Amino acid sequence: MLNLPESVQLLHRVARRLQALSFFRRLYLLILALCCLYAVVLLASRLSGLFSVELTPTTIGFIPLVAVFLAAILHRRPTLVDAARTIDKQSGSKDLFLTVALLEKSAGSYQSLVAHDAEEAAPKVEPADVVPFGVGRRFADVAIAMLAIWIGVQFVPQLDPFGRVEAAEEAAAMKEDLQTSRKATQARTAQLQKDDSGGEESPEVKKAVEDLKSAFRKMKPQAKKSNFQALASRQKSMGALWRQRNAEQLKELLSKSPSMQRFGGASKSKLDQWTRELQEGGTKGLEKEFSELQEDLREMLKTTDPVKRAELAQKVNQKLSDLEEFAKDRVNSKPLAAALERAKKQLGMSKLSELSQESLKGLEESLELAQLELKEISQTAKDLQALEEALKTIQLAKRANDQDQLDGEQCENCVSMADYAELFAELGGYEGEGEGTGGEDGGGGATVEEDDSVETDFQSEHTKTALNAGKVLLSLKTKGLSDTGDAKKEYSNLIQNVRQGVSEAILQEQIPPGYHDGIRQYFDNMESSTREEPDESAQ
């Protein structure tokens, strides 16, 4: 085997340069081709608007990356024979190096002569002269092409002669809105499912009511002071729970008359029924409405008749509108109204073929959330009813305690809070319709004697809201008498103004129900006392 170190080294160096040159040529052609293709797509998309392609300056960077990948796969890899032919052609060695490349495959006595000549000629050949790269011009062409398409991306306007672009943008915006609404629905649903207590009173309220019953059973007639302190403590904690749950919308619902007049929209009798049920903590009618709504939705998904599908969609939309109106006008529940509003939007999105399945899935999730929101409202209403009943029972217990009649041993047969209320009303001698105490001019309840020897935890505090008309009755800078009867008349007018603002103040300050009658009767008695005072000017 002949030893040809110089010749073999030259062949390998030239072969590597040929391979690099082949790669760069292929890369150059691919970049130009991809730039042309990019420009065609850009112009067709921007000028015709028949299809929408997201072409931004960032996407231009993918052109050289794709070209490099394709060039690495598609370029031809030169052999030593190709390198030998290139050397012979550039140096004029008349197939000397080609013979060397094929020398091992040939036989003859001339091999040593060829090898000798090739070894002498190899050091004189420079690979860079044999295979010059010359990439400067090609690099300039690539830079110009890339700059041209960048200018096109930045400055070619988006035309929409056929309205396709606007429709595509609306569909994309609706899809994004749908995905966002579904995420919000799923998050809220998970939160409500975690806090769900089965539609009954919350565990906190149940525990407070049971603790109150236990406290009632421990009352002793002779322990009047300790009884009062225990009742006051329970009344304070119950009042705090009541204020915590008495949200603004439930306050309006529980105080709203179901016979309110309305025109158009959902059936008045249907809304009245839902309102009465929810005021009592029930949701039977609303659950039936949701059940019918889901049945119509399932039927709409099954049918292939476009006319029937449109009728069912209109029916579903009407039911959603009725429920949304109830949530806004009767319950004033923003979470429930938001869930129903999302359901209506998702029903409208179902008309688009590309969003049909996803929007209907979102509609089902929104209906499930609406039912959970409704259950949450029902539970809060039940909590408020239980707390109000407990607070009223505490008032009756206080009355019985004032008369030394509060005996826990008589509560053995009491089960519900109504049983305790009935017992305490009997022990306190309560027979009237109102809950306040009274005398000749007071409420219908029994008169409670005052005992100043009893120590209490009463603290004098100022209310946050002024209950007076803000008018000075009388101001004198010199000694003298006022006009007869003027001060008394202004005082009476002031009392009347304050009485008119009592109800509003009770709502603003969120006073628990157990205190309402006592506050109103206080101002009634003040007015009665004013009327009964003799007019000195008449004497």
Residue pairs with C-beta under 8 A, 6 or more apart in sequence:
1 104
2 103
2 111
2 112
2 115
4 100
4 103
4 115
4 118
4 119
5 119
6 118
6 119
6 122
6 123
7 97
7 100
7 115
7 118
7 119
7 122
9 122
10 87
10 97
10 122
10 125
10 127
11 80
11 83
11 84
11 87
11 97
11 100
11 101
12 80
12 83
13 127
14 83
14 86
14 87
14 127
14 130
14 131
15 78
15 79
15 80
15 82
15 83
17 127
17 128
17 130
17 131
17 133
18 78
18 82
18 83
18 86
18 131
19 75
19 77
19 78
20 133
21 131
21 133
22 75
22 76
22 77
22 78
23 71
23 72
23 75
24 133
24 135
24 138
25 75
25 138
26 70
26 71
26 74
26 75
27 67
27 68
27 71
27 75
28 135
28 138
28 141
28 142
30 66
30 67
30 70
30 71
30 74
31 63
31 64
31 67
31 142
31 145
31 146
32 141
32 142
32 145
34 63
34 66
34 67
35 63
35 145
35 146
35 148
35 149
36 145
38 55
38 60
38 63
38 149
39 148
39 149
39 152
41 53
41 55
42 53
42 55
42 149
42 152
42 153
42 156
43 152
43 156
44 50
44 51
45 51
45 52
45 53
45 55
46 156
46 157
46 158
46 159
47 156
47 159
48 159
48 161
48 162
49 158
49 159
49 160
49 161
49 162
49 163
49 164
49 165
50 162
50 164
51 164
52 164
52 165
52 168
52 169
55 153
56 153
57 150
57 153
57 154
59 153
60 146
60 149
60 150
60 153
63 146
63 149
80 101
81 98
81 101
81 102
83 97
83 101
84 97
84 98
84 100
84 101
85 98
86 130
86 131
87 93
87 97
87 125
87 130
88 94
88 95
88 96
88 97
88 98
90 129
90 130
91 121
91 124
91 125
91 130
93 121
96 114
96 117
96 118
96 121
97 118
97 121
97 122
99 106
99 114
99 118
100 114
100 115
100 118
103 111
103 114
103 115
158 165
160 166
171 352
171 354
171 355
174 349
174 352
174 355
175 354
175 355
175 358
177 345
178 346
178 349
178 355
178 358
178 359
178 362
181 342
181 345
181 346
181 362
181 366
182 358
182 361
182 362
182 365
184 342
185 339
185 342
185 362
185 365
185 366
185 369
186 365
188 335
188 339
188 369
189 365
189 368
189 369
189 372
192 369
192 372
192 373
192 375
192 376
193 372
195 376
196 372
196 375
197 203
197 379
199 283
199 375
199 378
199 379
199 382
200 206
200 379
200 382
201 209
201 379
201 382
201 383
201 386
202 379
202 383
204 241
205 241
205 245
205 383
205 386
205 387
206 386
208 237
208 238
208 241
208 387
208 390
209 386
209 390
209 417
211 234
212 234
212 238
212 390
212 393
212 394
213 411
213 414
213 417
213 420
215 230
215 231
215 234
216 397
216 408
216 411
216 414
216 420
217 408
217 409
217 411
217 412
218 230
218 408
219 227
219 230
219 397
219 401
219 406
219 407
219 408
219 411
220 226
220 227
220 406
220 407
220 408
221 404
221 405
221 406
221 407
222 404
224 401
224 402
224 404
224 406
224 454
225 454
225 455
227 397
227 401
227 406
228 398
228 401
228 454
228 456
229 457
231 394
231 397
231 398
231 401
232 456
232 457
234 394
235 391
235 394
235 512
235 514
238 387
238 390
238 391
238 394
238 512
239 391
239 512
239 514
241 383
241 387
242 384
242 387
242 388
242 391
242 510
242 512
242 513
243 510
243 512
245 380
245 383
245 384
245 387
246 384
246 510
247 380
248 332
249 331
249 332
249 333
249 334
250 331
250 377
250 380
250 381
250 384
251 507
251 510
252 332
253 275
253 278
253 279
253 330
253 331
253 332
253 381
254 279
254 381
254 384
256 275
256 330
258 271
258 272
258 273
258 275
258 276
258 279
259 272
262 268
262 271
262 329
265 321
265 322
265 325
266 321
266 322
266 325
266 326
267 322
270 285
270 322
271 322
271 325
271 326
271 329
271 330
273 285
274 285
274 286
274 289
274 326
274 330
275 326
275 330
277 283
277 284
277 285
277 286
278 286
278 330
278 331
278 377
278 378
278 381
279 381
280 381
280 385
281 378
281 379
281 381
281 382
281 385
282 378
283 374
283 375
283 378
286 323
286 326
286 374
287 371
287 374
289 319
289 322
289 323
290 323
290 367
290 370
290 371
290 374
292 319
293 316
293 319
293 320
293 323
293 367
294 364
294 367
296 312
296 315
296 316
296 319
297 312
297 316
297 360
297 363
297 364
297 367
299 312
300 309
300 312
300 313
300 316
301 360
303 309
303 312
313 347
313 350
313 351
316 347
317 344
317 347
320 340
320 343
320 344
320 347
321 344
323 340
323 370
324 337
324 340
324 341
324 344
327 333
327 336
327 337
327 340
328 337
331 377
333 373
333 377
335 373
335 376
336 370
336 373
336 374
336 377
339 366
339 369
339 370
339 373
340 366
340 370
342 362
342 366
343 363
343 366
343 367
343 370
346 359
346 360
346 362
346 363
346 366
347 359
347 363
349 355
349 359
349 362
350 356
350 359
350 360
350 363
352 359
386 417
387 512
388 512
388 513
388 514
389 417
389 418
389 421
390 417
391 512
391 513
391 514
392 421
392 435
392 513
392 514
393 417
393 420
393 421
393 424
394 514
395 435
395 514
396 421
396 424
396 425
396 428
396 430
396 435
397 406
397 420
397 424
399 424
399 428
399 430
399 437
399 445
399 446
399 448
400 406
400 424
400 427
400 428
402 428
402 448
402 449
402 451
403 427
403 428
403 429
403 446
403 448
405 427
405 428
405 429
406 424
406 427
407 427
410 423
410 427
411 420
411 423
413 419
414 420
414 423
424 430
428 446
429 446
430 445
430 446
431 444
431 445
431 446
432 438
432 443
432 444
432 445
432 446
433 444
434 443
434 444
434 445
434 517
434 521
435 443
435 445
435 514
435 517
435 518
436 442
436 443
436 445
436 517
436 518
436 520
436 521
437 443
437 445
437 446
437 447
437 448
437 518
437 521
438 444
438 445
438 447
438 521
439 447
441 524
441 525
441 528
442 521
442 524
442 525
443 517
443 521
463 505
463 509
464 509
465 505
465 508
465 509
467 498
467 501
467 502
467 505
468 494
468 497
468 498
469 494
469 497
469 498
471 490
471 494
473 487
473 490
473 491
473 494
474 482
474 487
474 490
476 482
484 536
484 537
485 535
485 537
488 530
488 533
488 535
491 530
492 527
492 530
492 531
495 523
495 526
495 527
495 530
496 527
498 523
499 523
499 524
499 527
502 519
502 520
502 523
503 520
506 516
506 519
511 519
